[in-house]
């Protein structure tokens, strides 16, 4: 059996079976799905934690932040500037702790940083859920995210 292992290693490094190598690579690369924030009913594989919600769709960053703000959890890291307008701010001292918690909630293997989380928030500016406010570390949820106009929507997804 000892001589079998080196032979197996040599087979793996040689190219006569490219299809099995490709399958091995596909099995080893589920992290591509993690950065998306949503799943399409595909099991992300072992080592990736599922969100605490228990649903098939993972929680999105803006929902996570809104939940923290509404519950008052992590109030040393994030707080309302103007709740009526949906404006909130991150603590310059504790923003990394909040980002780390988001990474855990999301099920990331690598540590989440505020810089990475802020990039996701900037992307929400393009889709409209959250926009950056001129004040440092300050953002604003859209009216729809805040629950205004959700029941009497003018645009239906059909």
C-alpha positions in Angstrom: 0.0 0.0 0.0 2.9 2.4 0.6 4.0 2.1 -3.1 0.4 2.7 -4.2 0.3 6.2 -2.8 3.2 7.7 -4.9 1.7 6.1 -8.0 -1.6 7.8 -7.3 0.1 11.1 -6.8 1.9 10.8 -10.2 -1.4 10.0 -11.9 -3.0 13.1 -10.4 -0.2 15.3 -11.7 -0.2 13.9 -15.2 -2.9 15.1 -17.7 -4.4 11.8 -19.2 -7.6 12.2 -17.2 -8.6 15.9 -17.5 -12.3 15.3 -16.8 -11.7 13.8 -13.3 -9.4 16.7 -12.5 -12.1 19.2 -13.6 -14.6 17.4 -11.4 -12.2 17.6 -8.4 -11.7 21.3 -9.0 -15.5 21.8 -9.1 -15.9 19.9 -5.8 -13.3 22.1 -4.2 -14.6 25.5 -5.2 -17.9 26.3 -3.4 -16.7 29.7 -2.1 -17.7 31.3 -5.4 -21.3 30.9 -4.2 -20.6 32.5 -0.8 -19.8 36.0 -2.1 -23.1 36.1 -4.0 -25.2 36.4 -0.9 -28.0 34.2 -2.3 -28.4 30.6 -3.2 -30.4 28.9 -5.9 -31.4 25.9 -3.8 -27.9 24.5 -4.2 -26.2 23.0 -1.2 -23.0 25.1 -0.7 -21.2 22.0 0.6 -19.4 21.1 3.8 -17.6 23.8 5.7 -20.0 26.6 4.8 -22.5 27.4 7.6 -26.1 28.1 6.7 -27.7 31.3 8.0 -29.6 31.3 11.3 -32.8 32.0 9.4 -33.2 28.4 8.4 -34.7 29.5 5.0 -33.2 28.6 1.7 -32.4 32.2 0.9 -29.6 33.7 2.9 -30.1 37.0 4.6 -28.8 40.1 2.7 -26.5 42.7 4.3 -29.1 45.4 4.4 -31.6 43.1 6.1 -28.9 42.1 8.7 -28.1 45.8 9.4 -31.8 46.7 9.6 -32.4 43.8 12.1 -29.5 45.0 14.3 -30.7 48.6 14.3 -34.3 47.6 15.1 -33.3 45.2 17.9 -30.7 47.6 19.4 -28.1 44.8 19.2 -24.5 46.0 18.7 -25.6 49.6 19.4 -22.0 50.4 20.1 -21.2 49.5 16.4 -24.2 50.8 14.5 -27.0 53.3 15.4 -29.8 55.4 13.9 -28.9 59.0 13.0 -32.5 59.6 11.8 -34.7 56.6 12.1 -37.6 58.2 10.2 -35.4 58.8 7.2 -33.6 55.5 7.5 -30.2 57.1 8.1 -27.7 55.1 10.2 -24.0 55.3 11.1 -21.2 52.9 11.9 -18.8 53.4 14.8 -15.3 54.1 13.7 -14.0 52.1 16.7 -16.4 49.1 16.4 -17.1 48.8 12.7 -14.7 45.8 12.3 -16.5 43.9 15.0 -19.8 44.3 13.2 -18.2 43.3 9.9 -16.8 40.2 11.5 -20.3 39.3 12.8 -21.7 39.8 9.3 -19.1 37.4 8.0 -20.1 34.8 10.5 -23.8 35.3 9.8 -23.1 35.0 6.1 -21.1 31.8 6.6 -17.8 33.0 5.1 -14.6 31.0 5.5 -12.4 34.1 5.4 -12.7 37.0 7.9 -15.1 39.8 6.8 -13.6 43.3 7.1 -15.4 46.6 7.1 -13.8 47.4 3.8 -15.4 44.4 2.1 -18.7 45.0 3.8 -18.7 48.7 2.8 -18.1 47.6 -0.8 -21.3 45.6 -0.6 -23.1 48.7 0.8 -21.8 50.8 -2.1 -23.2 48.2 -4.5 -26.6 48.6 -2.9 -26.4 52.3 -4.1 -26.6 51.0 -7.6 -29.7 48.8 -6.9 -31.3 51.3 -4.6 -31.6 49.5 -1.2 -29.0 51.6 0.6 -27.2 54.8 -0.4 -24.2 56.6 1.0 -24.7 59.8 2.9 -22.1 62.5 2.7 -21.3 62.2 6.5 -18.5 59.7 7.3 -19.6 56.1 7.9 -23.2 57.1 7.3 -25.7 55.4 5.0 -29.5 55.6 4.3 -32.0 52.8 3.7 -34.5 53.3 0.9 -38.1 53.9 1.8 -39.0 50.5 0.5 -36.5 48.8 2.7 -37.8 50.8 5.7 -41.3 49.5 5.0 -42.7 52.6 3.5 -44.7 52.0 0.4 -44.2 48.2 0.5 -48.0 47.4 1.0 -49.1 49.9 -1.6 -46.4 49.3 -4.2 -46.9 50.8 -7.7 -44.6 48.3 -9.4 -45.4 44.7 -9.2 -42.9 42.0 -10.2 -45.2 40.4 -12.8 
